[in-house]
Amino acid sequence: MIIVRKAMPGDGDALLKTTRALAAFQGYENAVKASAADLENALFCKDPIIGALIAEEQGAPVGAVVWHRSFSTNAGKEVMYLEDISVLPAFKRKGVGKALMQATARVALERGYDAIFWMVLPWNDVAKKLYADCGAEFETPHDICRIKGDALRRLAQ
Amino acid sequence: MIIVRKAMPGDGDALLKTTRALAAFQGYENAVKASAADLENALFCKDPIIGALIAEEQGAPVGAVVWHRSFSTNAGKEVMYLEDISVLPAFKRKGVGKALMQATARVALERGYDAIFWMVLPWNDVAKKLYADCGAEFETPHDICRIKGDALRRLAQ
């Protein structure tokens, strides 16, 4: 029996666990620098730009979605972006991902959004099948560009 | 002589023009439903999540960047996402894109971000060369998934 609920203060450790599980699955676990407090501070500050849903089985966290407010210049309004959709390895293929996506759709409608979007690694066929089952359309793959740290400071000079 | 400045009230039409130019270049001009007022409302509301920079030549807009606040669960903090990086067709290859990227990097540092990220279409070699010149790293291409409208409402049921 899977329950999905909105994250509450105290859920930082559970969210860090699901973030780390997703990073490990995608091969960049060492990139996770966040602390549980970082995640709670962002979730429970005044006017947060992020939100999170936690899936539980018998009271234990088994997966999570972390979303953030995004903006589409084409639509001229806010849309919801899914930053993390994570199911702990031992709980995969039990419907947790679907339950999370359904609950996320409810939050999106509650907030007046009419679209949610996210990225998926091209080789992740299990996830892509889930998303297709949820009604997702797949758009042209894009490259992701990032400028950070010293490169960002050099560019700004 | 290219000047890049932050968007101000009254710049909605200029931003809509650059948004439309980018959409036309990428082949989805019909997807632009935003109005100039939508863009200004989002930019100049209380606690906006978006910002914009406008490049001008002799006082006329020739390009723009629209960015929004994003959140990295890996970093545990906000980062800057570039939604649109657009140069009007007649002003391409004159350094406008580079000037916009430099000004964007300054805004990112001003706001305490240490990373900016965005997506680029894999075939857009001119843009990719500019981004590489700016110090960007290119990450694994991702598929983009979107659930909207009726599909979103069905999923929420």
Interface residues (C-beta under 8 A of the other chain):
Chain A: L15 T19 A23 Y28 A31 V32 K33 A34 S35 D38 L39 A42 D47 I49 I50 V66 H68 R69 S70 F71 S72 T73 N74 A75 G76 K77 E78 Y81 E83 D84 M101 Q102 A105 R106 A108 L109 D114 A115 I116 F117 W118 M119 V120 L121 P122 K128 Y131 C134 G135 A136 E137 F138 E139 T140 P141 H142 D143 I144 C145 R146 I147 K148 G149 A151 L152 R153 R154 L155 A156
Chain B: L15 T19 A23 Y28 A31 V32 K33 A34 S35 D38 L39 A42 D47 I49 I50 V66 H68 R69 S70 F71 S72 T73 N74 A75 G76 K77 E78 Y81 E83 D84 M101 Q102 A105 R106 A108 L109 D114 A115 I116 F117 W118 M119 V120 L121 P122 K128 Y131 C134 G135 A136 E137 F138 E139 T140 P141 H142 D143 I144 C145 R146 I147 K148 G149 A151 L152 R153 R154 L155 A156
